[in-house]
Amino acid sequence: MRLSRRKFIQTVGVLSGGLLCMPSCTRSFPEYRVFSSGEAVCLTALCEQIIPADHDPGATDAGVIHFIDKLLHERFPHLLPLYQQGIAALEASCSRLYGTRFASLPTARQIEVMQQMETDALPEEYWTGIKASAFFRQVIRNTMQGFYGPPRHGGNKNYVSYRMLKLDFPLVVGQNRYT
């Protein structure tokens, strides 16, 4: 079978283009930009207790962890040390008090730990440089933003909070019709 010059150039072009794309197909990207997988597990459990799933989706379903990760990476990198120190202190406190990580605790115990965090009642030796209550308030603030904010910012995946509130979406200011 004889190839024409045109067919040969087309074939070579397709093959070389495919070879150039090959490294991007095999390269894996990290799931989070600023959090380690352990930090993300802890923060996900914390956010899920703030907005738990019931008959409506919760913080995990809304992608709140990805919203916070994007927020700290792109807009507020100065808050990253607060999150990293807070998560480390929370994990150390749970390890000392209960012998396990925060995410592994039963729901009732997680809520108890969060109440202690809110009142700065967790062991102070792990909370040097930051206050547990300040960290907790920041997590609540960012969880609410990620759950109720517009999806274009990285949270509220699939408009879960809009559906829960029975709001029209996408949200256009001045055009919502409440039912």
N, C-alpha and C positions, 0 to 999 in steps of 0.2 A: 504494500500500500504506500503510495507516494503522497507526502504532505505538501501542500502549497506553502509558500512563504507566509502568507497571511494566517493560515491555520496554525503553523508552527509558532508564530509570534503570540497568537492568542493563547495557545496551550502553555507556553513558557510564562506568559504574564499571569495566568491563573495560578499556575503552580508556585511561582515565586511569591505572589500575593498571599497565597495560603501559608507558605512557609514563614512569611513575615508575621502573620497573625498567630502562629502556633505558640510562641512564648506567652502571649497574653491569655491564651486559653488554659495554660497549665499553671500560671502563677495564682497563688491564693492571696486574698486580701484579708487583712484583719477584720474581725467583726466589729470591733470598737476602735475609735480613734484615740481616746485618752484613757480608757479604763482597761485594766487587766481583766481576764475572764473571772477571776475570783472577786474583784471589786464589783463587776457587773452583776454577778449572782447575788451578792449582798444587797446592792442598791435596788435590784429588781424586786427582791423580797420586801424591802422597806417600802418601795413605791406601791407595791401590790397591797400592802396593809393600809396605806393611806387611801387608795381608791381600789377596794377589792372588787373582784368580779362576783356578781350574783346572777340574777336573771338578765342583767346588762353586763357588757364587757367592762373589765377593769383596766388598771394602768398597764399591765403587760400586753393586753390586747390592743391598746392604743399606741404601743411603741414608745412609751414614756422614757425608757432607758436610752433609746436611740436619740430622742429629742434632747435629753440632758447631755449625752455624749457630744452631739453636734453643737449644742449651746456652749459647752465648755471649750470645745475645740475652736469654734469660729468667732464667737462673740465675747465670751467672758472667761478667757484663760486664767485670769487672776483668781477665779473661784476654784480652780482645780486643786490647789493645795488644801483648801478647806474640805473638799470632798475626799481627797486621798487620806488626809489625817483623820477625818471623821469616820470613814469606813474602817480604817485600821484600828481606831480606838473602839469602835462598836464591836468589831470582831474579837479584839483582845478582851473586852469586857464580858462578852458572851462566853468566850472560852474559859475565862476565870470563874464566872458565876455558875455556868451550866455545863461546861465541858464540851461545848460544840459551837459551831458557827451560827450566826444569826439566821441564815436561810434554813438551817436544819432544825430550828426550834419549832415546836407546835405553834399554831396560830395564837392561842391564848398567851403563851409565853412571849411571843414576839410583841404582842400588844402591851404586855407588862413592861418589857424592855423599852418600848417606845414611850410609855408613860414616864419611866425613869429618866429617859433621855430628855424629855420635855421639861422636867423639873431639875435637871442637873444632878440626879441622884445615882448615877452610875459611878463606879470607882474612879476617883479623881486622878489616880496615877496614870491612867491611859489618856486622859483628856487634857494634857498639858499643851498650852498654846492656843487651844480653841475651847469653846464652851459647847457642851453637848446640845444645849437648847438652841444655840445659834446654828449649829449644823442641822439640827432637826427642822428648824424653821425654814432654812434654805432649801432643804429637800422637799418640804411641803410646798413651798412657793413654786419650785421648778416642776414638781409633779403636777400641780394644778395647771400650770402654763402648758405643759406637754399634753395633758388630757383634754383641756377645753379650748386650746388655741387652734388656729388654722393649720390644717395638715401641711401646708407648704413650708412650715418651719420644722418639720420632722416628727411631730407628734400627731395625736388624734388620727391615727391610721384608720383608713376607710371611714372617716367621719363618725367614729363610734360615739363620741359625746354629742354630736349634733343629732344623730339618730335617737339617742337616749332622751334628749331634750325635745325631740320632735321639731327641730329647726330645719328650715330649708338649707340646702347646701348646693354648691359652694356659697359660703356666706358673702353676701353683697350688702354692705352697709346701706341702710335705708330701704332695702328691698325684702327683708324677711317678713314672712307671713306666719305668725304664730297660730297653731291650732289648739 
